[in-house]
């Protein structure tokens, strides 16, 4: 990484906080679960907001917002299921 023209080394320390239900799992398993969750967020939620207009609210009635949200999520799921299968 370069900051103000000088090469610096970036060191990251991560701390994972989990519920008591995961006490029996090894740290590597918890880390992997966290990374899988990030993968879902980066692939699904990012694509939904950038390409499927998930943040745009076309109607402002609570029922319409809920229905449009589900339509977009179902369409997204079917689209990707068709592409993979």
PDB file of N, CA, C and O in Angstrom:
ATOM      1  N   UNK A   1       0.850  -1.165   0.000  1.00  0.00           N
ATOM      2  CA  UNK A   1       0.000   0.000   0.000  1.00  0.00           C
ATOM      3  C   UNK A   1       0.898   1.232   0.000  1.00  0.00           C
ATOM      4  O   UNK A   1       1.948   1.248   0.644  1.00  0.00           O
ATOM      5  N   UNK A   2       0.479   2.252  -0.722  1.00  0.00           N
ATOM      6  CA  UNK A   2       1.280   3.467  -0.808  1.00  0.00           C
ATOM      7  C   UNK A   2       0.498   4.647  -0.237  1.00  0.00           C
ATOM      8  O   UNK A   2      -0.629   4.915  -0.655  1.00  0.00           O
ATOM      9  N   UNK A   3       1.099   5.344   0.711  1.00  0.00           N
ATOM     10  CA  UNK A   3       0.478   6.509   1.338  1.00  0.00           C
ATOM     11  C   UNK A   3       1.438   7.679   1.211  1.00  0.00           C
ATOM     12  O   UNK A   3       2.581   7.606   1.662  1.00  0.00           O
ATOM     13  N   UNK A   4       0.969   8.762   0.595  1.00  0.00           N
ATOM     14  CA  UNK A   4       1.772   9.978   0.410  1.00  0.00           C
ATOM     15  C   UNK A   4       3.120   9.670  -0.231  1.00  0.00           C
ATOM     16  O   UNK A   4       4.141  10.238   0.154  1.00  0.00           O
ATOM     17  N   UNK A   5       3.118   8.767  -1.211  1.00  0.00           N
ATOM     18  CA  UNK A   5       4.335   8.441  -1.933  1.00  0.00           C
ATOM     19  C   UNK A   5       5.266   7.465  -1.223  1.00  0.00           C
ATOM     20  O   UNK A   5       6.299   7.090  -1.777  1.00  0.00           O
ATOM     21  N   UNK A   6       4.924   7.051  -0.017  1.00  0.00           N
ATOM     22  CA  UNK A   6       5.767   6.110   0.723  1.00  0.00           C
ATOM     23  C   UNK A   6       5.088   4.750   0.794  1.00  0.00           C
ATOM     24  O   UNK A   6       3.885   4.650   1.033  1.00  0.00           O
ATOM     25  N   UNK A   7       5.866   3.728   0.586  1.00  0.00           N
ATOM     26  CA  UNK A   7       5.353   2.353   0.652  1.00  0.00           C
ATOM     27  C   UNK A   7       5.197   1.944   2.114  1.00  0.00           C
ATOM     28  O   UNK A   7       6.145   2.011   2.896  1.00  0.00           O
ATOM     29  N   UNK A   8       3.989   1.520   2.468  1.00  0.00           N
ATOM     30  CA  UNK A   8       3.731   1.069   3.832  1.00  0.00           C
ATOM     31  C   UNK A   8       3.118  -0.320   3.791  1.00  0.00           C
ATOM     32  O   UNK A   8       2.524  -0.718   2.789  1.00  0.00           O
ATOM     33  N   UNK A   9       3.263  -1.045   4.875  1.00  0.00           N
ATOM     34  CA  UNK A   9       2.691  -2.383   4.976  1.00  0.00           C
ATOM     35  C   UNK A   9       1.405  -2.299   5.779  1.00  0.00           C
ATOM     36  O   UNK A   9       1.367  -1.684   6.845  1.00  0.00           O
ATOM     37  N   UNK A  10       0.367  -2.912   5.270  1.00  0.00           N
ATOM     38  CA  UNK A  10      -0.927  -2.899   5.924  1.00  0.00           C
ATOM     39  C   UNK A  10      -1.085  -4.184   6.720  1.00  0.00           C
ATOM     40  O   UNK A  10      -0.992  -5.279   6.166  1.00  0.00           O
ATOM     41  N   UNK A  11      -1.323  -4.052   8.010  1.00  0.00           N
ATOM     42  CA  UNK A  11      -1.524  -5.204   8.884  1.00  0.00           C
ATOM     43  C   UNK A  11      -2.930  -5.118   9.454  1.00  0.00           C
ATOM     44  O   UNK A  11      -3.315  -4.101  10.030  1.00  0.00           O
ATOM     45  N   UNK A  12      -3.693  -6.191   9.289  1.00  0.00           N
ATOM     46  CA  UNK A  12      -5.062  -6.220   9.791  1.00  0.00           C
ATOM     47  C   UNK A  12      -5.191  -7.275  10.880  1.00  0.00           C
ATOM     48  O   UNK A  12      -4.706  -8.397  10.731  1.00  0.00           O
ATOM     49  N   UNK A  13      -5.829  -6.920  11.943  1.00  0.00           N
ATOM     50  CA  UNK A  13      -6.163  -7.859  13.005  1.00  0.00           C
ATOM     51  C   UNK A  13      -7.676  -7.933  13.092  1.00  0.00           C
ATOM     52  O   UNK A  13      -8.343  -6.913  13.265  1.00  0.00           O
ATOM     53  N   UNK A  14      -8.217  -9.133  12.972  1.00  0.00           N
ATOM     54  CA  UNK A  14      -9.658  -9.329  13.009  1.00  0.00           C
ATOM     55  C   UNK A  14     -10.043 -10.002  14.309  1.00  0.00           C
ATOM     56  O   UNK A  14      -9.347 -10.893  14.796  1.00  0.00           O
ATOM     57  N   UNK A  15     -11.160  -9.565  14.865  1.00  0.00           N
ATOM     58  CA  UNK A  15     -11.726 -10.181  16.045  1.00  0.00           C
ATOM     59  C   UNK A  15     -13.143 -10.622  15.710  1.00  0.00           C
ATOM     60  O   UNK A  15     -13.954  -9.820  15.246  1.00  0.00           O
ATOM     61  N   UNK A  16     -13.437 -11.880  15.943  1.00  0.00           N
ATOM     62  CA  UNK A  16     -14.762 -12.410  15.680  1.00  0.00           C
ATOM     63  C   UNK A  16     -15.460 -12.617  17.015  1.00  0.00           C
ATOM     64  O   UNK A  16     -14.942 -13.308  17.892  1.00  0.00           O
ATOM     65  N   UNK A  17     -16.622 -12.027  17.166  1.00  0.00           N
ATOM     66  CA  UNK A  17     -17.430 -12.195  18.365  1.00  0.00           C
ATOM     67  C   UNK A  17     -18.633 -13.041  17.975  1.00  0.00           C
ATOM     68  O   UNK A  17     -19.361 -12.708  17.039  1.00  0.00           O
ATOM     69  N   UNK A  18     -18.837 -14.137  18.698  1.00  0.00           N
ATOM     70  CA  UNK A  18     -19.918 -15.060  18.341  1.00  0.00           C
ATOM     71  C   UNK A  18     -20.796 -15.322  19.559  1.00  0.00           C
ATOM     72  O   UNK A  18     -20.414 -15.054  20.699  1.00  0.00           O
ATOM     73  N   UNK A  19     -21.972 -15.848  19.284  1.00  0.00           N
ATOM     74  CA  UNK A  19     -22.911 -16.190  20.351  1.00  0.00           C
ATOM     75  C   UNK A  19     -22.441 -17.466  21.048  1.00  0.00           C
ATOM     76  O   UNK A  19     -21.580 -18.183  20.539  1.00  0.00           O
ATOM     77  N   UNK A  20     -23.005 -17.730  22.192  1.00  0.00           N
ATOM     78  CA  UNK A  20     -22.637 -18.916  22.960  1.00  0.00           C
ATOM     79  C   UNK A  20     -22.893 -20.219  22.234  1.00  0.00           C
ATOM     80  O   UNK A  20     -22.299 -21.242  22.574  1.00  0.00           O
ATOM     81  N   UNK A  21     -23.777 -20.199  21.228  1.00  0.00           N
ATOM     82  CA  UNK A  21     -24.071 -21.420  20.478  1.00  0.00           C
ATOM     83  C   UNK A  21     -22.866 -21.929  19.701  1.00  0.00           C
ATOM     84  O   UNK A  21     -22.832 -23.106  19.341  1.00  0.00           O
ATOM     85  N   UNK A  22     -21.892 -21.096  19.434  1.00  0.00           N
ATOM     86  CA  UNK A  22     -20.725 -21.491  18.645  1.00  0.00           C
ATOM     87  C   UNK A  22     -19.493 -21.768  19.517  1.00  0.00           C
ATOM     88  O   UNK A  22     -18.383 -21.882  18.996  1.00  0.00           O
ATOM     89  N   UNK A  23     -19.675 -21.874  20.807  1.00  0.00           N
ATOM     90  CA  UNK A  23     -18.537 -22.087  21.715  1.00  0.00           C
ATOM     91  C   UNK A  23     -17.730 -23.336  21.385  1.00  0.00           C
ATOM     92  O   UNK A  23     -16.516 -23.345  21.589  1.00  0.00           O
ATOM     93  N   UNK A  24     -18.358 -24.376  20.887  1.00  0.00           N
ATOM     94  CA  UNK A  24     -17.659 -25.628  20.625  1.00  0.00           C
ATOM     95  C   UNK A  24     -16.862 -25.652  19.331  1.00  0.00           C
ATOM     96  O   UNK A  24     -16.172 -26.635  19.058  1.00  0.00           O
ATOM     97  N   UNK A  25     -16.937 -24.604  18.532  1.00  0.00           N
ATOM     98  CA  UNK A  25     -16.270 -24.598  17.238  1.00  0.00           C
ATOM     99  C   UNK A  25     -14.873 -23.992  17.334  1.00  0.00           C
ATOM    100  O   UNK A  25     -14.615 -23.106  18.148  1.00  0.00           O
ATOM    101  N   UNK A  26     -13.998 -24.481  16.498  1.00  0.00           N
ATOM    102  CA  UNK A  26     -12.635 -23.979  16.413  1.00  0.00           C
ATOM    103  C   UNK A  26     -12.643 -22.573  15.796  1.00  0.00           C
ATOM    104  O   UNK A  26     -13.565 -22.216  15.063  1.00  0.00           O
ATOM    105  N   UNK A  27     -11.625 -21.795  16.095  1.00  0.00           N
ATOM    106  CA  UNK A  27     -11.522 -20.443  15.565  1.00  0.00           C
ATOM    107  C   UNK A  27     -11.497 -20.392  14.049  1.00  0.00           C
ATOM    108  O   UNK A  27     -12.050 -19.471  13.448  1.00  0.00           O
ATOM    109  N   UNK A  28     -10.854 -21.383  13.422  1.00  0.00           N
ATOM    110  CA  UNK A  28     -10.788 -21.420  11.955  1.00  0.00           C
ATOM    111  C   UNK A  28     -12.168 -21.627  11.346  1.00  0.00           C
ATOM    112  O   UNK A  28     -12.473 -21.061  10.296  1.00  0.00           O
ATOM    113  N   UNK A  29     -13.002 -22.431  11.996  1.00  0.00           N
ATOM    114  CA  UNK A  29     -14.360 -22.665  11.492  1.00  0.00           C
ATOM    115  C   UNK A  29     -15.175 -21.383  11.596  1.00  0.00           C
ATOM    116  O   UNK A  29     -15.908 -21.035  10.669  1.00  0.00           O
ATOM    117  N   UNK A  30     -15.054 -20.684  12.713  1.00  0.00           N
ATOM    118  CA  UNK A  30     -15.777 -19.422  12.892  1.00  0.00           C
ATOM    119  C   UNK A  30     -15.319 -18.395  11.865  1.00  0.00           C
ATOM    120  O   UNK A  30     -16.138 -17.660  11.313  1.00  0.00           O
ATOM    121  N   UNK A  31     -14.014 -18.338  11.605  1.00  0.00           N
ATOM    122  CA  UNK A  31     -13.481 -17.423  10.587  1.00  0.00           C
ATOM    123  C   UNK A  31     -14.064 -17.760   9.219  1.00  0.00           C
ATOM    124  O   UNK A  31     -14.466 -16.867   8.474  1.00  0.00           O
ATOM    125  N   UNK A  32     -14.110 -19.054   8.889  1.00  0.00           N
ATOM    126  CA  UNK A  32     -14.645 -19.468   7.593  1.00  0.00           C
ATOM    127  C   UNK A  32     -16.128 -19.126   7.465  1.00  0.00           C
ATOM    128  O   UNK A  32     -16.578 -18.722   6.393  1.00  0.00           O
ATOM    129  N   UNK A  33     -16.888 -19.284   8.545  1.00  0.00           N
ATOM    130  CA  UNK A  33     -18.306 -18.921   8.526  1.00  0.00           C
ATOM    131  C   UNK A  33     -18.454 -17.422   8.267  1.00  0.00           C
ATOM    132  O   UNK A  33     -19.307 -16.998   7.487  1.00  0.00           O
ATOM    133  N   UNK A  34     -17.615 -16.628   8.926  1.00  0.00           N
ATOM    134  CA  UNK A  34     -17.653 -15.184   8.721  1.00  0.00           C
ATOM    135  C   UNK A  34     -17.325 -14.798   7.292  1.00  0.00           C
ATOM    136  O   UNK A  34     -17.956 -13.904   6.728  1.00  0.00           O
ATOM    137  N   UNK A  35     -16.343 -15.465   6.701  1.00  0.00           N
ATOM    138  CA  UNK A  35     -15.973 -15.160   5.316  1.00  0.00           C
ATOM    139  C   UNK A  35     -17.068 -15.592   4.344  1.00  0.00           C
ATOM    140  O   UNK A  35     -17.302 -14.927   3.335  1.00  0.00           O
ATOM    141  N   UNK A  36     -17.740 -16.702   4.644  1.00  0.00           N
ATOM    142  CA  UNK A  36     -18.859 -17.112   3.793  1.00  0.00           C
ATOM    143  C   UNK A  36     -19.989 -16.095   3.861  1.00  0.00           C
ATOM    144  O   UNK A  36     -20.646 -15.819   2.857  1.00  0.00           O
ATOM    145  N   UNK A  37     -20.213 -15.537   5.049  1.00  0.00           N
ATOM    146  CA  UNK A  37     -21.238 -14.502   5.205  1.00  0.00           C
ATOM    147  C   UNK A  37     -20.863 -13.263   4.391  1.00  0.00           C
ATOM    148  O   UNK A  37     -21.726 -12.644   3.767  1.00  0.00           O
ATOM    149  N   UNK A  38     -19.592 -12.906   4.398  1.00  0.00           N
ATOM    150  CA  UNK A  38     -19.142 -11.774   3.590  1.00  0.00           C
ATOM    151  C   UNK A  38     -19.323 -12.046   2.106  1.00  0.00           C
ATOM    152  O   UNK A  38     -19.668 -11.144   1.343  1.00  0.00           O
ATOM    153  N   UNK A  39     -19.092 -13.283   1.697  1.00  0.00           N
ATOM    154  CA  UNK A  39     -19.261 -13.645   0.291  1.00  0.00           C
ATOM    155  C   UNK A  39     -20.718 -13.451  -0.133  1.00  0.00           C
ATOM    156  O   UNK A  39     -20.998 -12.945  -1.220  1.00  0.00           O
ATOM    157  N   UNK A  40     -21.643 -13.863   0.747  1.00  0.00           N
ATOM    158  CA  UNK A  40     -23.063 -13.660   0.454  1.00  0.00           C
ATOM    159  C   UNK A  40     -23.358 -12.175   0.334  1.00  0.00           C
ATOM    160  O   UNK A  40     -24.042 -11.745  -0.595  1.00  0.00           O
ATOM    161  N   UNK A  41     -22.850 -11.402   1.261  1.00  0.00           N
ATOM    162  CA  UNK A  41     -23.111  -9.960   1.236  1.00  0.00           C
ATOM    163  C   UNK A  41     -22.522  -9.313  -0.006  1.00  0.00           C
ATOM    164  O   UNK A  41     -23.182  -8.495  -0.647  1.00  0.00           O
ATOM    165  N   UNK A  42     -21.299  -9.663  -0.352  1.00  0.00           N
ATOM    166  CA  UNK A  42     -20.654  -9.051  -1.512  1.00  0.00           C
ATOM    167  C   UNK A  42     -21.312  -9.470  -2.814  1.00  0.00           C
ATOM    168  O   UNK A  42     -21.479  -8.650  -3.717  1.00  0.00           O
ATOM    169  N   UNK A  43     -21.687 -10.743  -2.921  1.00  0.00           N
ATOM    170  CA  UNK A  43     -22.254 -11.227  -4.179  1.00  0.00           C
ATOM    171  C   UNK A  43     -23.738 -10.927  -4.309  1.00  0.00           C
ATOM    172  O   UNK A  43     -24.182 -10.476  -5.364  1.00  0.00           O
ATOM    173  N   UNK A  44     -24.503 -11.166  -3.271  1.00  0.00           N
ATOM    174  CA  UNK A  44     -25.958 -11.020  -3.381  1.00  0.00           C
ATOM    175  C   UNK A  44     -26.419  -9.598  -3.095  1.00  0.00           C
ATOM    176  O   UNK A  44     -27.019  -8.957  -3.959  1.00  0.00           O
ATOM    177  N   UNK A  45     -26.148  -9.101  -1.903  1.00  0.00           N
ATOM    178  CA  UNK A  45     -26.672  -7.783  -1.537  1.00  0.00           C
ATOM    179  C   UNK A  45     -26.077  -6.677  -2.394  1.00  0.00           C
ATOM    180  O   UNK A  45     -26.778  -5.733  -2.759  1.00  0.00           O
ATOM    181  N   UNK A  46     -24.806  -6.781  -2.717  1.00  0.00           N
ATOM    182  CA  UNK A  46     -24.173  -5.775  -3.568  1.00  0.00           C
ATOM    183  C   UNK A  46     -24.815  -5.776  -4.956  1.00  0.00           C
ATOM    184  O   UNK A  46     -25.126  -4.718  -5.503  1.00  0.00           O
ATOM    185  N   UNK A  47     -25.011  -6.962  -5.519  1.00  0.00           N
ATOM    186  CA  UNK A  47     -25.632  -7.048  -6.844  1.00  0.00           C
ATOM    187  C   UNK A  47     -27.083  -6.580  -6.807  1.00  0.00           C
ATOM    188  O   UNK A  47     -27.548  -5.907  -7.727  1.00  0.00           O
ATOM    189  N   UNK A  48     -27.800  -6.941  -5.733  1.00  0.00           N
ATOM    190  CA  UNK A  48     -29.193  -6.505  -5.622  1.00  0.00           C
ATOM    191  C   UNK A  48     -29.304  -4.985  -5.566  1.00  0.00           C
ATOM    192  O   UNK A  48     -30.203  -4.414  -6.183  1.00  0.00           O
ATOM    193  N   UNK A  49     -28.426  -4.331  -4.852  1.00  0.00           N
ATOM    194  CA  UNK A  49     -28.518  -2.876  -4.740  1.00  0.00           C
ATOM    195  C   UNK A  49     -28.004  -2.166  -5.985  1.00  0.00           C
ATOM    196  O   UNK A  49     -28.527  -1.112  -6.347  1.00  0.00           O
ATOM    197  N   UNK A  50     -26.988  -2.721  -6.650  1.00  0.00           N
ATOM    198  CA  UNK A  50     -26.396  -2.038  -7.796  1.00  0.00           C
ATOM    199  C   UNK A  50     -27.095  -2.338  -9.116  1.00  0.00           C
ATOM    200  O   UNK A  50     -27.203  -1.458  -9.970  1.00  0.00           O
ATOM    201  N   UNK A  51     -27.568  -3.566  -9.293  1.00  0.00           N
ATOM    202  CA  UNK A  51     -28.104  -3.955 -10.599  1.00  0.00           C
ATOM    203  C   UNK A  51     -29.596  -4.263 -10.588  1.00  0.00           C
ATOM    204  O   UNK A  51     -30.224  -4.289 -11.646  1.00  0.00           O
ATOM    205  N   UNK A  52     -30.172  -4.497  -9.419  1.00  0.00           N
ATOM    206  CA  UNK A  52     -31.586  -4.840  -9.338  1.00  0.00           C
ATOM    207  C   UNK A  52     -32.389  -3.731  -8.660  1.00  0.00           C
ATOM    208  O   UNK A  52     -33.563  -3.933  -8.353  1.00  0.00           O
ATOM    209  N   UNK A  53     -31.797  -2.586  -8.424  1.00  0.00           N
ATOM    210  CA  UNK A  53     -32.462  -1.398  -7.863  1.00  0.00           C
ATOM    211  C   UNK A  53     -33.181  -1.690  -6.551  1.00  0.00           C
ATOM    212  O   UNK A  53     -34.305  -1.238  -6.333  1.00  0.00           O
ATOM    213  N   UNK A  54     -32.524  -2.449  -5.684  1.00  0.00           N
ATOM    214  CA  UNK A  54     -33.145  -2.797  -4.412  1.00  0.00           C
ATOM    215  C   UNK A  54     -33.349  -1.576  -3.527  1.00  0.00           C
ATOM    216  O   UNK A  54     -34.275  -1.560  -2.715  1.00  0.00           O
ATOM    217  N   UNK A  55     -32.519  -0.563  -3.659  1.00  0.00           N
ATOM    218  CA  UNK A  55     -32.652   0.616  -2.799  1.00  0.00           C
ATOM    219  C   UNK A  55     -33.731   1.579  -3.283  1.00  0.00           C
ATOM    220  O   UNK A  55     -34.178   2.436  -2.521  1.00  0.00           O
ATOM    221  N   UNK A  56     -34.151   1.452  -4.530  1.00  0.00           N
ATOM    222  CA  UNK A  56     -35.171   2.357  -5.057  1.00  0.00           C
ATOM    223  C   UNK A  56     -36.549   1.909  -4.605  1.00  0.00           C
ATOM    224  O   UNK A  56     -36.908   0.741  -4.748  1.00  0.00           O
ATOM    225  N   UNK A  57     -37.304   2.826  -4.068  1.00  0.00           N
ATOM    226  CA  UNK A  57     -38.659   2.535  -3.591  1.00  0.00           C
ATOM    227  C   UNK A  57     -39.665   3.161  -4.564  1.00  0.00           C
ATOM    228  O   UNK A  57     -39.896   4.370  -4.534  1.00  0.00           O
ATOM    229  N   UNK A  58     -40.258   2.331  -5.422  1.00  0.00           N
ATOM    230  CA  UNK A  58     -41.173   2.840  -6.446  1.00  0.00           C
ATOM    231  C   UNK A  58     -42.515   3.259  -5.857  1.00  0.00           C
ATOM    232  O   UNK A  58     -43.157   4.177  -6.366  1.00  0.00           O
ATOM    233  N   UNK A  59     -42.937   2.600  -4.800  1.00  0.00           N
ATOM    234  CA  UNK A  59     -44.202   2.918  -4.130  1.00  0.00           C
ATOM    235  C   UNK A  59     -43.918   3.127  -2.650  1.00  0.00           C
ATOM    236  O   UNK A  59     -42.918   2.634  -2.130  1.00  0.00           O
ATOM    237  N   UNK A  60     -44.782   3.844  -1.985  1.00  0.00           N
ATOM    238  CA  UNK A  60     -44.513   4.179  -0.592  1.00  0.00           C
ATOM    239  C   UNK A  60     -45.526   3.598   0.381  1.00  0.00           C
ATOM    240  O   UNK A  60     -45.468   3.883   1.577  1.00  0.00           O
ATOM    241  N   UNK A  61     -46.444   2.795  -0.113  1.00  0.00           N
ATOM    242  CA  UNK A  61     -47.360   2.108   0.788  1.00  0.00           C
ATOM    243  C   UNK A  61     -46.624   0.895   1.361  1.00  0.00           C
ATOM    244  O   UNK A  61     -45.916   0.209   0.624  1.00  0.00           O
ATOM    245  N   UNK A  62     -46.774   0.621   2.640  1.00  0.00           N
ATOM    246  CA  UNK A  62     -46.021  -0.480   3.271  1.00  0.00           C
ATOM    247  C   UNK A  62     -46.194  -1.821   2.571  1.00  0.00           C
ATOM    248  O   UNK A  62     -45.224  -2.559   2.400  1.00  0.00           O
ATOM    249  N   UNK A  63     -47.409  -2.142   2.168  1.00  0.00           N
ATOM    250  CA  UNK A  63     -47.635  -3.425   1.496  1.00  0.00           C
ATOM    251  C   UNK A  63     -46.937  -3.462   0.144  1.00  0.00           C
ATOM    252  O   UNK A  63     -46.356  -4.483  -0.222  1.00  0.00           O
ATOM    253  N   UNK A  64     -46.987  -2.378  -0.591  1.00  0.00           N
ATOM    254  CA  UNK A  64     -46.345  -2.323  -1.905  1.00  0.00           C
ATOM    255  C   UNK A  64     -44.833  -2.446  -1.776  1.00  0.00           C
ATOM    256  O   UNK A  64     -44.199  -3.128  -2.582  1.00  0.00           O
ATOM    257  N   UNK A  65     -44.244  -1.796  -0.774  1.00  0.00           N
ATOM    258  CA  UNK A  65     -42.801  -1.890  -0.560  1.00  0.00           C
ATOM    259  C   UNK A  65     -42.421  -3.332  -0.268  1.00  0.00           C
ATOM    260  O   UNK A  65     -41.453  -3.847  -0.826  1.00  0.00           O
ATOM    261  N   UNK A  66     -43.176  -3.981   0.601  1.00  0.00           N
ATOM    262  CA  UNK A  66     -42.912  -5.370   0.965  1.00  0.00           C
ATOM    263  C   UNK A  66     -43.032  -6.300  -0.235  1.00  0.00           C
ATOM    264  O   UNK A  66     -42.170  -7.153  -0.447  1.00  0.00           O
ATOM    265  N   UNK A  67     -44.091  -6.144  -1.017  1.00  0.00           N
ATOM    266  CA  UNK A  67     -44.320  -6.997  -2.195  1.00  0.00           C
ATOM    267  C   UNK A  67     -43.228  -6.791  -3.238  1.00  0.00           C
ATOM    268  O   UNK A  67     -42.716  -7.765  -3.789  1.00  0.00           O
ATOM    269  N   UNK A  68     -42.862  -5.542  -3.519  1.00  0.00           N
ATOM    270  CA  UNK A  68     -41.810  -5.279  -4.506  1.00  0.00           C
ATOM    271  C   UNK A  68     -40.461  -5.837  -4.057  1.00  0.00           C
ATOM    272  O   UNK A  68     -39.682  -6.331  -4.873  1.00  0.00           O
ATOM    273  N   UNK A  69     -40.193  -5.755  -2.762  1.00  0.00           N
ATOM    274  CA  UNK A  69     -38.960  -6.341  -2.232  1.00  0.00           C
ATOM    275  C   UNK A  69     -38.927  -7.838  -2.484  1.00  0.00           C
ATOM    276  O   UNK A  69     -37.924  -8.372  -2.958  1.00  0.00           O
ATOM    277  N   UNK A  70     -40.020  -8.513  -2.169  1.00  0.00           N
ATOM    278  CA  UNK A  70     -40.055  -9.963  -2.382  1.00  0.00           C
ATOM    279  C   UNK A  70     -40.000 -10.334  -3.856  1.00  0.00           C
ATOM    280  O   UNK A  70     -39.373 -11.331  -4.215  1.00  0.00           O
ATOM    281  N   UNK A  71     -40.641  -9.554  -4.714  1.00  0.00           N
ATOM    282  CA  UNK A  71     -40.585  -9.837  -6.152  1.00  0.00           C
ATOM    283  C   UNK A  71     -39.141  -9.748  -6.650  1.00  0.00           C
ATOM    284  O   UNK A  71     -38.695 -10.603  -7.415  1.00  0.00           O
ATOM    285  N   UNK A  72     -38.411  -8.718  -6.220  1.00  0.00           N
ATOM    286  CA  UNK A  72     -37.013  -8.568  -6.644  1.00  0.00           C
ATOM    287  C   UNK A  72     -36.158  -9.704  -6.121  1.00  0.00           C
ATOM    288  O   UNK A  72     -35.316 -10.224  -6.854  1.00  0.00           O
ATOM    289  N   UNK A  73     -36.349 -10.103  -4.879  1.00  0.00           N
ATOM    290  CA  UNK A  73     -35.539 -11.182  -4.309  1.00  0.00           C
ATOM    291  C   UNK A  73     -35.855 -12.515  -4.978  1.00  0.00           C
ATOM    292  O   UNK A  73     -34.946 -13.296  -5.259  1.00  0.00           O
ATOM    293  N   UNK A  74     -37.136 -12.783  -5.236  1.00  0.00           N
ATOM    294  CA  UNK A  74     -37.506 -14.030  -5.924  1.00  0.00           C
ATOM    295  C   UNK A  74     -36.968 -14.031  -7.349  1.00  0.00           C
ATOM    296  O   UNK A  74     -36.452 -15.050  -7.810  1.00  0.00           O
ATOM    297  N   UNK A  75     -37.079 -12.910  -8.055  1.00  0.00           N
ATOM    298  CA  UNK A  75     -36.548 -12.829  -9.422  1.00  0.00           C
ATOM    299  C   UNK A  75     -35.038 -13.028  -9.432  1.00  0.00           C
ATOM    300  O   UNK A  75     -34.509 -13.731 -10.292  1.00  0.00           O
ATOM    301  N   UNK A  76     -34.347 -12.418  -8.487  1.00  0.00           N
ATOM    302  CA  UNK A  76     -32.894 -12.576  -8.373  1.00  0.00           C
ATOM    303  C   UNK A  76     -32.526 -14.036  -8.127  1.00  0.00           C
ATOM    304  O   UNK A  76     -31.612 -14.565  -8.758  1.00  0.00           O
ATOM    305  N   UNK A  77     -33.235 -14.681  -7.214  1.00  0.00           N
ATOM    306  CA  UNK A  77     -32.958 -16.082  -6.883  1.00  0.00           C
ATOM    307  C   UNK A  77     -33.216 -16.989  -8.080  1.00  0.00           C
ATOM    308  O   UNK A  77     -32.395 -17.852  -8.390  1.00  0.00           O
ATOM    309  N   UNK A  78     -34.341 -16.804  -8.753  1.00  0.00           N
ATOM    310  CA  UNK A  78     -34.649 -17.621  -9.931  1.00  0.00           C
ATOM    311  C   UNK A  78     -33.652 -17.379 -11.057  1.00  0.00           C
ATOM    312  O   UNK A  78     -33.237 -18.321 -11.731  1.00  0.00           O
ATOM    313  N   UNK A  79     -33.269 -16.141 -11.261  1.00  0.00           N
ATOM    314  CA  UNK A  79     -32.293 -15.798 -12.297  1.00  0.00           C
ATOM    315  C   UNK A  79     -30.970 -16.539 -12.065  1.00  0.00           C
ATOM    316  O   UNK A  79     -30.412 -17.137 -12.986  1.00  0.00           O
ATOM    317  N   UNK A  80     -30.483 -16.491 -10.829  1.00  0.00           N
ATOM    318  CA  UNK A  80     -29.198 -17.133 -10.535  1.00  0.00           C
ATOM    319  C   UNK A  80     -29.329 -18.660 -10.469  1.00  0.00           C
ATOM    320  O   UNK A  80     -28.388 -19.368 -10.826  1.00  0.00           O
ATOM    321  N   UNK A  81     -30.468 -19.173 -10.021  1.00  0.00           N
ATOM    322  CA  UNK A  81     -30.666 -20.620 -10.019  1.00  0.00           C
ATOM    323  C   UNK A  81     -30.701 -21.142 -11.461  1.00  0.00           C
ATOM    324  O   UNK A  81     -30.125 -22.193 -11.745  1.00  0.00           O
ATOM    325  N   UNK A  82     -31.361 -20.432 -12.365  1.00  0.00           N
ATOM    326  CA  UNK A  82     -31.402 -20.832 -13.765  1.00  0.00           C
ATOM    327  C   UNK A  82     -29.994 -20.807 -14.371  1.00  0.00           C
ATOM    328  O   UNK A  82     -29.619 -21.699 -15.132  1.00  0.00           O
ATOM    329  N   UNK A  83     -29.230 -19.779 -14.024  1.00  0.00           N
ATOM    330  CA  UNK A  83     -27.863 -19.671 -14.558  1.00  0.00           C
ATOM    331  C   UNK A  83     -26.953 -20.775 -14.074  1.00  0.00           C
ATOM    332  O   UNK A  83     -26.077 -21.220 -14.815  1.00  0.00           O
ATOM    333  N   UNK A  84     -27.140 -21.229 -12.837  1.00  0.00           N
ATOM    334  CA  UNK A  84     -26.264 -22.272 -12.300  1.00  0.00           C
ATOM    335  C   UNK A  84     -26.710 -23.671 -12.694  1.00  0.00           C
ATOM    336  O   UNK A  84     -25.885 -24.572 -12.842  1.00  0.00           O
ATOM    337  N   UNK A  85     -28.006 -23.853 -12.862  1.00  0.00           N
ATOM    338  CA  UNK A  85     -28.514 -25.190 -13.182  1.00  0.00           C
ATOM    339  C   UNK A  85     -28.651 -25.379 -14.668  1.00  0.00           C
ATOM    340  O   UNK A  85     -29.066 -26.446 -15.120  1.00  0.00           O
TER     341      UNK A  85
END
